[in-house]
Amino acid sequence: MSNQPKPDSRDPLGFKVPSDSRPIEFVVDLGSWGGLGECSCETYQIRNLPLVREGDRDPRLRCKHIRRARESFADSMIARILNVIPREEDENQS
């Protein structure tokens, strides 16, 4: 199983993120809780979600699956923007 998050074809902020240790995928919604995100993993559901429900919006409450989905989302958005708005290469890059 690939370790990369898979975008949900019906929800632009939804992802399925593979577990590192088990053959399962967790459902991540990056739009939940005002953009903080939500994950179906046990760590998030048991430890973090109760704090989020109480109003805590600390980004450190994002589990590793939410962080991986956010990185994947950011990478895809950057690539799409660069396809539409090409940038001149920095002279210092090789």
C-alpha positions in Angstrom: 0.0 0.0 0.0 1.3 3.4 -0.9 2.1 5.7 2.0 0.7 8.8 0.1 -2.6 10.4 1.1 -5.3 9.9 -1.6 -7.7 12.7 -2.3 -11.4 12.1 -2.1 -12.9 12.6 -5.6 -16.1 14.0 -4.1 -14.6 16.4 -1.5 -11.6 18.6 -2.3 -10.7 18.7 1.4 -11.1 15.0 2.0 -8.3 12.4 2.0 -7.7 8.8 2.9 -4.4 8.5 4.6 -2.7 5.0 5.0 -1.7 3.9 8.5 2.1 3.5 9.0 1.7 0.2 10.9 -1.6 -1.4 9.8 -3.2 -2.2 6.4 -6.0 0.4 6.9 -6.7 4.0 5.8 -7.9 6.8 8.0 -10.4 9.4 6.7 -9.2 13.0 7.0 -11.4 16.1 6.5 -9.2 19.2 6.3 -12.2 21.5 6.4 -13.5 20.3 9.8 -13.3 22.5 12.8 -12.6 25.7 10.9 -9.7 24.2 8.9 -8.0 22.5 11.9 -9.1 19.2 10.4 -10.4 15.9 11.7 -9.1 12.3 11.4 -10.8 8.9 12.0 -7.6 7.5 13.7 -7.8 6.5 17.4 -5.3 9.0 18.6 -7.2 11.9 17.2 -10.7 10.6 18.2 -9.7 9.7 21.8 -7.1 12.3 22.7 -7.5 15.3 20.5 -11.1 15.6 19.4 -12.4 16.1 22.9 -10.1 19.1 23.3 -11.2 20.5 19.9 -14.8 20.1 20.9 -14.1 22.2 23.9 -12.8 25.0 21.7 -9.1 24.3 21.6 -7.8 25.2 18.1 -4.1 24.6 18.7 -2.5 23.3 15.5 -0.5 20.8 17.6 -3.8 18.8 18.0 -3.5 17.7 14.3 -2.4 14.1 14.2 0.2 12.9 11.7 -2.5 11.9 9.2 -3.9 15.4 9.1 -0.4 16.8 8.7 0.3 14.4 5.9 -3.0 15.3 4.2 -2.3 19.0 4.6 1.2 18.6 3.0 -0.3 16.6 0.1 -3.0 19.3 -0.4 -0.4 22.1 -0.3 1.8 20.3 -2.8 -1.0 19.8 -5.2 -2.2 23.4 -4.9 1.3 24.7 -5.5 1.7 22.5 -8.6 -1.7 23.7 -10.0 -0.9 27.3 -9.4 2.5 27.0 -11.1 0.8 25.4 -14.1 -1.5 28.4 -14.4 1.0 31.1 -13.4 4.5 30.1 -14.5 7.3 31.8 -12.5 10.7 32.8 -13.8 13.3 30.5 -12.3 15.5 32.0 -9.6 18.9 32.7 -11.1 20.5 31.1 -8.0 18.8 27.8 -8.5 20.5 25.0 -10.4 
